[in-house]
């Protein structure tokens, strides 16, 4: 077993808090949304956590997700679940991006995507709080991560996905022990089915931000990033944004690190990247709105960010505005060009959602929104191996003379 998991360490959770009203909730009880219908955030005694954990202690531990145990909500070691959640690398993208562009490649995580971060934490807390049956809507990768972790701890799982979810994701979910149903609609239509079943007591609703703990898993992206950059932060972050859990989580992580005294008050400009065919956050940002209306007829090759309505819309918009960043939309042709550029020029196979961040960075550079000498981090949220690739049909007949000049 990983050394980070061998001994009980105290967690410093004090309460859960409504992200809209500030109302407090018991952290030892099972919750979905607050009474105001908004996400709950986990709060910690950060002074006590800081007294118990130093940067030197942290640096001596294995560099995995569970090294951050004191800043995570799981109280008992026996409830920790793991499939090997490594610290994901920062990969320079010099040729297709620029001299100061880094990609945090989340495709190295279990089940091949950053969804592993959120779901490992949510499943561990479901186990701790006695949940036995879970349902969730997914565009693909979240369902795969849920299936893997829930199966590992013996929690029954039902997953609903849009009809056009990538086939590899649907099969992956089924192969890892969940029951998966295709629905003739989008992810929020799937979510409506999950919500109805939860209201009838059939299962616990694991939809994005409808339980408090996926944020806590996703915030480890921000914790890791600070540690990898020697306790400083980049000038800008480009993040593929559907439900926005990771962007919200990183923004929370930066505040917690400052409270610990490990970083200063400077923050990266946060760029929420969406596809032009499904851009409710961009539309709300540009209109100066606090909430985003549902995006009708959502279409994009980047299925992971095809989320017509996000329950945490105001938290995404708040973080973007407080950081001095923006919400940006890029079209599918630009997304596919970026994926191709990163592969052919830098040898990094991005998923379409990761390609969207490179396309958005290129657009922002052209528009003067960022400077080439600014250090920026793009998030590649899943391995490109899960997505369709261009055909490669050139063949040789070994029985015929080979024209080597043509090769």
C-alpha positions as CSV (number, residue, x, y, z in Angstrom):
1,X,0.0,0.0,0.0
2,X,1.2,3.5,-0.7
3,X,2.9,5.1,2.3
4,X,0.5,8.0,2.2
5,X,-2.4,5.6,3.1
6,X,-0.9,3.5,5.8
7,X,-1.7,5.5,8.9
8,X,-4.7,7.5,10.0
9,X,-4.2,11.2,9.8
10,X,-6.7,13.7,11.1
11,X,-8.8,15.6,8.7
12,X,-9.7,19.1,9.7
13,X,-13.2,19.4,8.2
14,X,-15.4,21.7,10.3
15,X,-18.6,21.9,8.3
16,X,-20.2,22.1,4.9
17,X,-21.3,25.4,3.6
18,X,-23.9,26.5,1.0
19,X,-22.0,28.2,-1.8
20,X,-24.8,30.8,-2.2
21,X,-26.1,31.6,1.3
22,X,-23.3,30.5,3.6
23,X,-25.7,28.3,5.6
24,X,-23.8,25.5,7.5
25,X,-24.4,21.8,7.3
26,X,-23.2,18.8,9.3
27,X,-20.2,17.2,7.6
28,X,-21.0,13.7,9.0
29,X,-24.4,13.5,7.3
30,X,-25.2,12.7,3.7
31,X,-26.1,15.7,1.6
32,X,-26.9,16.6,-2.0
33,X,-27.6,20.3,-2.7
34,X,-28.2,22.9,0.0
35,X,-31.7,24.0,0.9
36,X,-31.2,26.9,-1.5
37,X,-30.6,24.3,-4.3
38,X,-26.9,25.1,-4.6
39,X,-23.6,23.2,-4.2
40,X,-22.2,22.6,-0.8
41,X,-18.5,23.4,-0.1
42,X,-16.3,21.6,2.4
43,X,-14.7,23.9,4.9
44,X,-11.6,23.2,7.0
45,X,-9.8,24.5,10.1
46,X,-6.9,25.6,8.0
47,X,-5.0,27.0,11.0
48,X,-5.0,23.6,12.6
49,X,-4.2,21.9,9.3
50,X,-1.2,24.3,8.8
51,X,0.1,23.5,12.2
52,X,-0.1,19.7,11.4
53,X,1.3,19.8,7.9
54,X,4.3,21.7,6.5
55,X,5.5,21.9,2.9
56,X,8.6,20.0,4.0
57,X,6.5,17.1,5.3
58,X,4.4,17.1,2.2
59,X,7.5,17.0,-0.1
60,X,8.8,13.9,1.7
61,X,5.6,12.0,0.8
62,X,4.9,10.0,-2.4
63,X,3.6,12.4,-5.0
64,X,0.1,11.1,-5.4
65,X,-3.4,12.5,-4.7
66,X,-3.5,11.2,-1.2
67,X,-0.4,13.0,-0.1
68,X,-2.9,15.9,0.5
69,X,-4.8,13.9,3.1
70,X,-5.0,16.7,5.7
71,X,-6.8,18.9,3.2
72,X,-9.2,16.3,2.1
73,X,-12.5,15.2,3.7
74,X,-12.0,11.4,4.2
75,X,-11.7,10.7,7.9
76,X,-10.8,7.1,8.1
77,X,-8.1,5.3,6.2
78,X,-10.2,2.2,5.6
79,X,-12.5,4.3,3.5
80,X,-9.8,5.5,1.1
81,X,-10.0,4.0,-2.3
82,X,-7.3,4.1,-4.9
83,X,-6.3,2.9,-8.4
84,X,-3.0,4.8,-8.4
85,X,-3.8,8.5,-8.7
86,X,-0.5,10.0,-9.6
87,X,0.6,13.6,-9.7
88,X,0.2,14.4,-13.4
89,X,3.1,15.9,-15.4
90,X,3.5,19.3,-16.9
91,X,4.4,18.9,-20.5
92,X,5.9,21.8,-22.5
93,X,4.1,22.6,-25.8
94,X,6.8,24.6,-27.4
95,X,6.0,24.2,-31.1
96,X,2.2,24.1,-31.2
97,X,1.7,26.3,-28.1
98,X,4.7,28.6,-27.4
99,X,7.8,28.9,-25.3
100,X,5.9,29.3,-22.0
101,X,3.0,27.0,-22.6
102,X,2.6,23.9,-20.3
103,X,0.0,21.2,-20.5
104,X,-1.1,19.4,-17.3
105,X,-1.8,16.0,-18.8
106,X,-4.6,14.5,-16.8
107,X,-4.9,11.6,-19.2
108,X,-2.3,9.8,-17.1
109,X,-4.8,9.2,-14.3
110,X,-6.8,6.0,-13.7
111,X,-9.5,5.5,-16.4
112,X,-7.6,8.0,-18.5
113,X,-9.1,11.3,-17.4
114,X,-9.3,13.9,-14.7
115,X,-12.7,12.6,-13.7
116,X,-10.7,10.1,-11.6
117,X,-9.8,12.9,-9.2
118,X,-13.4,13.9,-8.4
119,X,-14.9,10.4,-8.4
120,X,-12.2,8.8,-6.2
121,X,-13.0,11.4,-3.5
122,X,-16.8,11.2,-3.9
123,X,-16.8,7.4,-3.8
124,X,-14.6,7.3,-0.8
125,X,-17.0,9.7,1.0
126,X,-20.0,7.7,-0.2
127,X,-18.4,4.6,1.4
128,X,-17.7,6.5,4.6
129,X,-21.3,7.8,4.8
130,X,-22.9,4.4,4.0
131,X,-24.1,4.9,0.5
132,X,-24.9,1.5,-1.2
133,X,-26.4,2.6,-4.6
134,X,-25.4,5.5,-6.9
135,X,-26.7,6.9,-10.1
136,X,-25.1,9.5,-12.3
137,X,-25.4,11.2,-15.8
138,X,-22.3,11.3,-17.9
139,X,-20.9,12.3,-21.2
140,X,-18.4,9.4,-20.9
141,X,-15.3,9.8,-18.8
142,X,-17.0,10.6,-15.4
143,X,-19.1,7.4,-15.8
144,X,-16.1,5.4,-16.4
145,X,-14.3,6.7,-13.3
146,X,-17.4,6.2,-11.2
147,X,-17.8,2.6,-12.4
148,X,-14.2,1.8,-11.6
149,X,-14.1,3.2,-8.1
150,X,-17.6,2.2,-7.1
151,X,-17.0,-1.4,-8.2
152,X,-13.7,-1.4,-6.2
153,X,-15.6,-0.7,-3.0
154,X,-18.8,-2.7,-3.8
155,X,-21.2,0.2,-4.4
156,X,-23.9,-0.6,-7.0
157,X,-23.9,1.9,-9.8
158,X,-26.3,2.9,-12.6
159,X,-25.1,5.4,-15.3
160,X,-27.1,7.3,-17.9
161,X,-25.4,8.8,-21.0
162,X,-26.5,10.5,-24.2
163,X,-27.1,8.3,-27.2
164,X,-24.0,9.7,-29.0
165,X,-21.6,9.2,-26.1
166,X,-18.3,7.8,-27.5
167,X,-18.6,4.0,-27.8
168,X,-15.4,3.4,-26.0
169,X,-16.7,5.2,-22.9
170,X,-20.0,3.3,-22.9
171,X,-18.2,0.0,-23.2
172,X,-15.7,1.0,-20.5
173,X,-18.5,1.9,-18.1
174,X,-20.1,-1.5,-18.6
175,X,-16.9,-3.4,-18.5
176,X,-16.1,-1.9,-15.1
177,X,-19.2,-3.2,-13.5
178,X,-21.9,-0.4,-13.8
179,X,-25.2,-0.7,-15.5
180,X,-25.2,1.8,-18.4
181,X,-28.2,3.2,-20.3
182,X,-28.2,5.3,-23.4
183,X,-30.7,8.1,-23.5
184,X,-32.1,10.0,-26.5
185,X,-31.1,13.4,-25.1
186,X,-28.3,15.4,-23.6
187,X,-26.5,15.1,-20.3
188,X,-29.1,17.3,-18.5
189,X,-31.9,15.0,-19.8
190,X,-29.9,12.1,-18.3
191,X,-29.6,14.2,-15.1
192,X,-33.4,14.6,-14.9
193,X,-33.8,10.8,-14.9
194,X,-31.2,10.5,-12.1
195,X,-33.0,13.3,-10.1
196,X,-36.4,11.6,-10.4
197,X,-35.0,8.3,-9.2
198,X,-33.2,9.9,-6.3
199,X,-36.5,11.7,-5.3
200,X,-38.1,8.3,-5.2
201,X,-35.4,6.9,-3.0
202,X,-34.0,4.5,-5.6
203,X,-30.4,5.7,-5.4
204,X,-28.1,8.6,-4.3
205,X,-27.7,11.3,-6.9
206,X,-24.0,11.6,-8.0
207,X,-24.5,14.4,-10.6
208,X,-21.9,17.0,-11.0
209,X,-21.8,19.4,-7.9
210,X,-24.9,17.7,-6.5
211,X,-22.8,16.1,-3.8
212,X,-20.0,18.0,-2.0
213,X,-16.9,15.9,-2.6
214,X,-16.1,15.9,-6.3
215,X,-14.9,19.5,-5.9
216,X,-12.5,18.3,-3.1
217,X,-11.0,15.7,-5.5
218,X,-10.7,18.1,-8.3
219,X,-9.1,20.8,-6.2
220,X,-6.0,18.6,-6.0
221,X,-5.2,19.9,-9.5
222,X,-4.6,23.3,-8.0
223,X,-2.7,21.9,-5.0
224,X,-0.4,19.9,-7.3
225,X,0.1,22.8,-9.7
226,X,1.4,25.0,-6.9
227,X,3.7,22.3,-5.6
228,X,5.1,21.5,-9.1
229,X,5.8,25.2,-9.7
230,X,7.7,25.6,-6.4
231,X,4.8,27.3,-4.6
232,X,4.0,29.9,-7.2
233,X,1.1,29.9,-9.8
234,X,1.1,30.5,-13.5
235,X,-0.1,33.8,-15.0
236,X,-3.0,32.1,-16.7
237,X,-4.9,28.8,-16.7
238,X,-7.0,27.6,-19.6
239,X,-9.6,25.0,-18.4
240,X,-12.1,23.1,-20.5
241,X,-15.4,23.9,-18.8
242,X,-18.6,21.9,-18.9
243,X,-19.9,21.5,-15.3
244,X,-16.8,23.4,-14.1
245,X,-16.0,21.3,-11.1
246,X,-12.3,21.5,-11.6
247,X,-12.2,25.3,-12.2
248,X,-14.2,25.8,-9.0
249,X,-12.0,23.3,-7.1
250,X,-8.8,25.0,-8.2
251,X,-10.0,28.4,-7.2
252,X,-10.9,26.9,-3.8
253,X,-7.5,25.3,-3.5
254,X,-5.7,28.5,-4.1
255,X,-7.6,30.2,-1.3
256,X,-6.8,27.3,1.0
257,X,-3.1,27.4,0.1
258,X,-2.9,31.2,0.8
259,X,-4.6,30.6,4.2
260,X,-1.9,28.1,5.0
261,X,0.7,30.7,4.1
262,X,2.1,28.5,1.3
263,X,1.4,30.9,-1.5
264,X,0.7,34.7,-1.7
265,X,-2.4,36.5,-2.9
266,X,-1.6,36.5,-6.6
267,X,-3.9,34.4,-8.7
268,X,-3.8,33.1,-12.3
269,X,-6.3,34.6,-14.8
270,X,-8.8,31.8,-15.2
271,X,-10.1,31.2,-18.7
272,X,-13.2,29.0,-18.9
273,X,-13.0,27.4,-22.3
274,X,-16.2,26.1,-24.0
275,X,-17.1,25.0,-27.5
276,X,-18.9,27.5,-29.7
277,X,-21.7,24.9,-30.1
278,X,-22.4,24.8,-26.4
279,X,-21.3,27.9,-24.6
280,X,-23.7,28.9,-21.9
281,X,-21.0,30.2,-19.5
282,X,-19.5,32.4,-22.3
283,X,-22.9,33.9,-23.1
284,X,-23.5,34.6,-19.4
285,X,-20.1,36.1,-19.0
286,X,-20.4,38.4,-22.0
287,X,-23.9,39.5,-20.8
288,X,-22.7,40.3,-17.3
289,X,-25.1,37.7,-15.9
290,X,-24.5,35.7,-12.6
291,X,-26.3,32.6,-13.9
292,X,-26.3,30.9,-17.3
293,X,-29.4,30.0,-19.2
294,X,-29.7,26.5,-20.8
295,X,-28.0,26.3,-24.2
296,X,-30.4,24.8,-26.7
297,X,-29.4,22.3,-29.4
298,X,-25.9,21.8,-28.0
299,X,-23.4,20.3,-30.5
300,X,-19.7,19.9,-30.4
301,X,-17.0,17.3,-31.1
302,X,-15.8,17.9,-27.5
303,X,-18.4,15.8,-25.8
304,X,-17.0,16.3,-22.3
305,X,-17.8,20.1,-22.4
306,X,-21.2,19.6,-24.0
307,X,-23.1,20.6,-20.8
308,X,-26.1,22.8,-21.6
309,X,-26.7,23.9,-18.0
310,X,-24.3,23.9,-15.1
311,X,-25.6,23.9,-11.5
312,X,-22.4,25.7,-10.4
313,X,-22.6,28.3,-13.1
314,X,-22.3,31.2,-10.7
315,X,-19.2,29.7,-9.0
316,X,-17.5,29.4,-12.4
317,X,-18.4,32.9,-13.4
318,X,-17.4,34.3,-10.0
319,X,-13.9,32.7,-10.2
320,X,-13.4,33.9,-13.8
321,X,-14.3,37.4,-12.9
322,X,-12.4,37.6,-9.7
323,X,-9.3,36.3,-11.4
324,X,-9.5,38.9,-14.3
325,X,-9.9,36.1,-16.8
326,X,-12.6,35.4,-19.3
327,X,-15.0,32.8,-20.7
328,X,-14.0,31.9,-24.2
329,X,-15.6,29.9,-27.0
330,X,-13.8,28.1,-29.8
331,X,-15.3,26.3,-32.8
332,X,-15.0,22.7,-33.6
333,X,-12.7,23.3,-36.6
334,X,-10.2,25.2,-34.4
335,X,-10.5,22.4,-31.8
336,X,-9.6,19.7,-34.3
337,X,-6.7,21.8,-35.7
338,X,-5.3,22.2,-32.3
339,X,-5.5,18.5,-31.6
340,X,-3.7,17.8,-34.9
341,X,-1.1,20.5,-34.2
342,X,-0.2,19.2,-30.7
343,X,0.2,15.7,-32.0
344,X,2.2,16.5,-35.2
345,X,4.4,19.2,-33.8
346,X,4.8,18.2,-30.1
347,X,4.0,14.5,-30.0
348,X,1.2,15.0,-27.4
349,X,-2.1,13.4,-28.2
350,X,-4.8,15.7,-26.7
351,X,-8.4,14.9,-26.3
352,X,-10.9,17.3,-28.0
353,X,-11.5,19.1,-24.8
354,X,-7.8,19.6,-24.2
355,X,-7.6,20.7,-27.9
356,X,-10.2,23.4,-27.0
357,X,-7.8,24.9,-24.5
358,X,-5.0,25.1,-27.0
359,X,-7.3,26.6,-29.5
360,X,-8.5,29.1,-26.9
361,X,-4.9,30.0,-26.0
362,X,-4.0,30.6,-29.6
363,X,-7.1,32.8,-30.0
364,X,-6.3,34.7,-26.8
365,X,-2.7,35.3,-28.0
366,X,-3.9,36.6,-31.3
367,X,-6.4,38.9,-29.6
368,X,-3.8,40.3,-27.2
369,X,-5.5,38.7,-24.2
370,X,-2.3,36.9,-23.2
371,X,1.4,37.6,-24.0
372,X,3.8,35.0,-25.4
373,X,6.2,35.6,-22.5
374,X,3.5,34.8,-19.8
375,X,3.6,31.3,-18.4
376,X,0.3,29.6,-19.0
377,X,-1.0,26.1,-18.2
378,X,-3.5,24.3,-20.4
379,X,-5.5,21.3,-19.0
380,X,-5.7,18.2,-21.2
381,X,-8.5,16.4,-19.3
382,X,-8.3,12.9,-20.9
383,X,-6.1,10.7,-23.0
384,X,-6.5,11.3,-26.7
385,X,-6.5,7.5,-27.1
386,X,-10.2,7.4,-26.2
387,X,-11.2,9.4,-29.2
388,X,-11.5,8.8,-33.0
389,X,-8.3,9.5,-35.0
390,X,-7.8,10.1,-38.7
391,X,-7.4,7.0,-40.8
392,X,-3.9,5.9,-41.8
393,X,-4.4,3.7,-44.9
394,X,-1.0,3.6,-46.7
395,X,0.2,0.0,-47.3
396,X,3.1,-1.8,-48.9
397,X,3.1,-5.1,-50.6
398,X,6.2,-7.0,-49.5
399,X,6.1,-9.1,-52.6
400,X,6.5,-6.1,-54.9
401,X,9.6,-3.9,-55.4
402,X,9.7,-1.0,-52.9
403,X,10.2,2.5,-54.1
404,X,12.1,3.9,-51.2
405,X,12.1,7.4,-52.6
406,X,8.3,7.4,-52.1
407,X,8.4,6.5,-48.5
